[in-house]
Structure formats: structure tokens, C-alpha cells
Amino acid sequence: MNRRIVSEEELVGILNTELSKYDECKKCKFDFINKLAEPDKSGSNWYSANMRSGGGASAFCRQVADRVVSEARKQMNIA
């Protein structure tokens, strides 16, 4: 699968936009991407994004964040 190439800053912004669609997650924000030295078997060159929360991330927000990251890993790579 061809992935869209984005900067780390752009990817963080995209992830935050997706996360902010959920009212329960308004206090949660991704702040950096955990990169891989080499792409993994799927072709992704990053494996996760660090999420901060202003009041402790709920289980729901963690699930949303995991889903957002999983979908983004299928579609985008870092430049």
C-alpha cells in the first residue's frame, strides 16, 4: 500500500484533529511520534504517538487514540 508522506508535525496535527472529534477526548493531545529506524513488515516507519491528557485519559480516549493511530499507520509515513 502506498502511504502519504507527511512531516512529523503534520502527522501530529492530523492525529489531534481526529482525536478532537470526540468530546470526551478534548483534553487529550498527541505531542510526538515514535519513529522506527527501519520500516516494519507493514511498511510503516513509525509505531505510535505519545498522548498527553489534562486530567488522565479515560479508557474510552485510549481506545479512540489507539484506533486513530492504527488507521493513520496504514495511510501515512513520516518524511
C-alpha positions as a Markdown table, in Angstrom:
| # | Residue | x | y | z |
|---|---|---|---|---|
| 1 | Met | 0.0 | 0.0 | 0.0 |
| 2 | Asn | 1.3 | 3.5 | -0.9 |
| 3 | Arg | 1.4 | 5.7 | 2.1 |
| 4 | Arg | 1.1 | 9.5 | 2.1 |
| 5 | Ile | 4.4 | 11.1 | 3.2 |
| 6 | Val | 3.9 | 13.8 | 5.9 |
| 7 | Ser | 6.2 | 15.6 | 8.3 |
| 8 | Glu | 6.1 | 14.6 | 12.0 |
| 9 | Glu | 4.4 | 17.9 | 12.8 |
| 10 | Glu | 1.7 | 17.4 | 10.2 |
| 11 | Leu | 1.1 | 13.9 | 11.4 |
| 12 | Val | 0.7 | 15.1 | 15.0 |
| 13 | Gly | -1.8 | 17.7 | 13.7 |
| 14 | Ile | -3.8 | 15.1 | 11.8 |
| 15 | Leu | -3.9 | 12.7 | 14.8 |
| 16 | Asn | -5.0 | 15.6 | 17.0 |
| 17 | Thr | -7.8 | 16.6 | 14.6 |
| 18 | Glu | -9.1 | 13.1 | 14.6 |
| 19 | Leu | -8.9 | 12.8 | 18.4 |
| 20 | Ser | -10.7 | 16.1 | 18.9 |
| 21 | Lys | -13.8 | 14.8 | 17.1 |
| 22 | Tyr | -14.7 | 13.1 | 20.3 |
| 23 | Asp | -16.0 | 15.4 | 23.1 |
| 24 | Glu | -14.7 | 13.0 | 25.8 |
| 25 | Cys | -11.2 | 13.5 | 24.4 |
| 26 | Lys | -11.0 | 17.3 | 24.2 |
| 27 | Lys | -8.3 | 17.4 | 26.9 |
| 28 | Cys | -6.1 | 14.8 | 25.2 |
| 29 | Lys | -3.4 | 15.7 | 22.7 |
| 30 | Phe | -0.8 | 13.8 | 20.8 |
| 31 | Asp | 2.6 | 15.5 | 21.2 |
| 32 | Phe | 5.2 | 13.4 | 19.4 |
| 33 | Ile | 5.6 | 10.4 | 17.1 |
| 34 | Asn | 7.7 | 7.3 | 18.0 |
| 35 | Lys | 9.7 | 6.5 | 14.9 |
| 36 | Leu | 11.2 | 3.3 | 13.7 |
| 37 | Ala | 14.8 | 3.1 | 12.4 |
| 38 | Glu | 13.6 | 1.0 | 9.5 |
| 39 | Pro | 10.0 | 0.4 | 8.2 |
| 40 | Asp | 8.3 | -2.6 | 9.8 |
| 41 | Lys | 6.7 | -5.6 | 7.9 |
| 42 | Ser | 3.7 | -3.5 | 7.0 |
| 43 | Gly | 5.8 | -0.7 | 5.6 |
| 44 | Ser | 5.2 | 1.8 | 8.4 |
| 45 | Asn | 8.2 | 3.9 | 9.6 |
| 46 | Trp | 6.5 | 4.9 | 12.9 |
| 47 | Tyr | 4.9 | 2.8 | 15.6 |
| 48 | Ser | 3.0 | 5.0 | 17.9 |
| 49 | Ala | 2.2 | 8.5 | 19.1 |
| 50 | Asn | 2.6 | 9.8 | 22.6 |
| 51 | Met | -0.7 | 11.2 | 24.0 |
| 52 | Arg | -1.0 | 13.6 | 26.9 |
| 53 | Ser | -4.1 | 14.3 | 28.9 |
| 54 | Gly | -5.1 | 17.3 | 31.0 |
| 55 | Gly | -6.9 | 15.1 | 33.5 |
| 56 | Gly | -6.0 | 11.5 | 32.9 |
| 57 | Ala | -7.0 | 9.7 | 29.7 |
| 58 | Ser | -10.2 | 7.6 | 30.1 |
| 59 | Ala | -10.3 | 4.1 | 28.8 |
| 60 | Phe | -12.5 | 5.4 | 26.0 |
| 61 | Cys | -10.0 | 8.0 | 25.0 |
| 62 | Arg | -7.2 | 5.5 | 25.0 |
| 63 | Gln | -9.3 | 3.2 | 22.7 |
| 64 | Val | -10.0 | 6.2 | 20.4 |
| 65 | Ala | -6.3 | 7.1 | 20.3 |
| 66 | Asp | -5.3 | 3.5 | 19.5 |
| 67 | Arg | -7.8 | 3.4 | 16.7 |
| 68 | Val | -6.7 | 6.8 | 15.3 |
| 69 | Val | -3.0 | 5.7 | 15.4 |
| 70 | Ser | -3.7 | 2.3 | 13.9 |
| 71 | Glu | -5.6 | 3.8 | 10.9 |
| 72 | Ala | -3.0 | 6.6 | 10.4 |
| 73 | Arg | -0.2 | 4.0 | 10.4 |
| 74 | Lys | -1.9 | 2.3 | 7.4 |
| 75 | Gln | -2.2 | 5.5 | 5.5 |
| 76 | Met | 0.9 | 7.7 | 6.3 |
| 77 | Asn | 4.6 | 7.6 | 6.8 |
| 78 | Ile | 6.9 | 10.3 | 8.2 |
| 79 | Ala | 9.2 | 12.1 | 5.7 |
